[in-house]
Amino acid sequence: MTPTSTLLAEARAILPGLQLLRRELHADPEVGLELPRTQRRVLDALDGLGLEITTGRATTSVVAVLRGGRPGPTVLLRGDMDALPVAEEADVPYRSTNGAMHACGHDLHTAGLVGAARLLAARREELAGDVLFMFQPGEESWGGAKIMLDEGLLDASGSLPVAAYALHVEPGPRGLFRARPGATMASSNSFYATLHGRGGHASTPWKSVDPLPALAELALALGSLVGRRVDVFDPAVLSVTMLRGSRARNIIAENAELGSTVRTLSDAAIDVIEREAVRLADGIAAAHGLVAESRFTRHYPTTVNDAAAVDAVREAVTGVLGAGAFAPLPNPWMGAEDFSFVLERVPGAFVIVGASPDGVDAETSPSNHSPQVVFDDRVLAEQAAVLAGLALRRLG
């Protein structure tokens, strides 16, 4: 056995404790940046491991540093902790009843990172360097990673990390790890437009300047913008998801509003869509005698994996779990991830991990963010072992 191949056996030995932690987190989920009960459970789980721990000022984040037995660089490992405002419908004994749900598996990410900390703390003398554990709130649209960076996350060990890794569960064969170099998750952006007209009675539209027909025209125009203005080999998605006009059928609204989400895999595509969306709103509004007020906001950048980091993931996974446990991720996902803020500053990789229960077809089962999704927490052993293996390969 190689030194890293024993990690899985060690991880399986601590699996019951990790499952208990995960199920406590799952039964009591918290949403957003303030997760006091979750933070308390994480701090309790790390107690006694000899870590240097700090907590966030603007959020309930936890940063823990494990000092290795010899000096060397720092490796960052991340687990996000927040849940979603989704009422759980899954039939599990540890089901949440508070109106929120770990429907994206962050309870697994948190417990898996605790497992990695336990494995590595037992091997600290083998480490030539430090491990930085990033327990992050507010990944789901709150930008918690950016807040942690602004609070000095990357300075916590005294040296800028040389590599950063995060795992994310999804429906799929349990323990199958997938990653790809380059763009892996899309950027997340929003476009809003308000068309200002003159309201009135629906029976006399000629006495008003109705913004609603123009808003409908804008929605259709935006629907074709990507296909006509963005390079076909540079994937992008623009989905109009919100239309608001009058609250009554006999009133012509003074103003009408449109909201949309924009996902891209490059800054070039964002630039084109922002410019053209604003131009469309202004032009269509002017053609109807209206005034457009537009707002384009860039939320999360594209998640870009470093090629050498992906190679390290493949080597760690196959070394710890065997050759069949890693597969290339063929295409990027158009969802977004705020680990992208970390990867803008540190080379690393965002890795997908299959976590479906036995006998479940991932192609037809509920997916992430569904109130019915179920993950098999036996995968915590593989998660913890691979995260620890990544740190050991870089610092061992």
Beta strands, then each sheet from edge to edge (+ up, - down):
strand 1: 52-55
strand 2: 62-67
strand 3: 70-80
strand 4: 128-136
strand 5: 163-170
strand 6: 177-179
strand 7: 182-185
strand 8: 187-196
strand 9: 200-201
strand 10: 236-244
strand 11: 251-252
strand 12: 255-264
strand 13: 291-300
strand 14: 303-305
strand 15: 326-328
strand 16: 348-354
sheet 1: 1+ 2- 4+ 3+ 5+ 16+ 6- 15-
sheet 2: 7+ 14-
sheet 3: 10+ 12- 8+ 13-
sheet 4: 9+ 11-
end
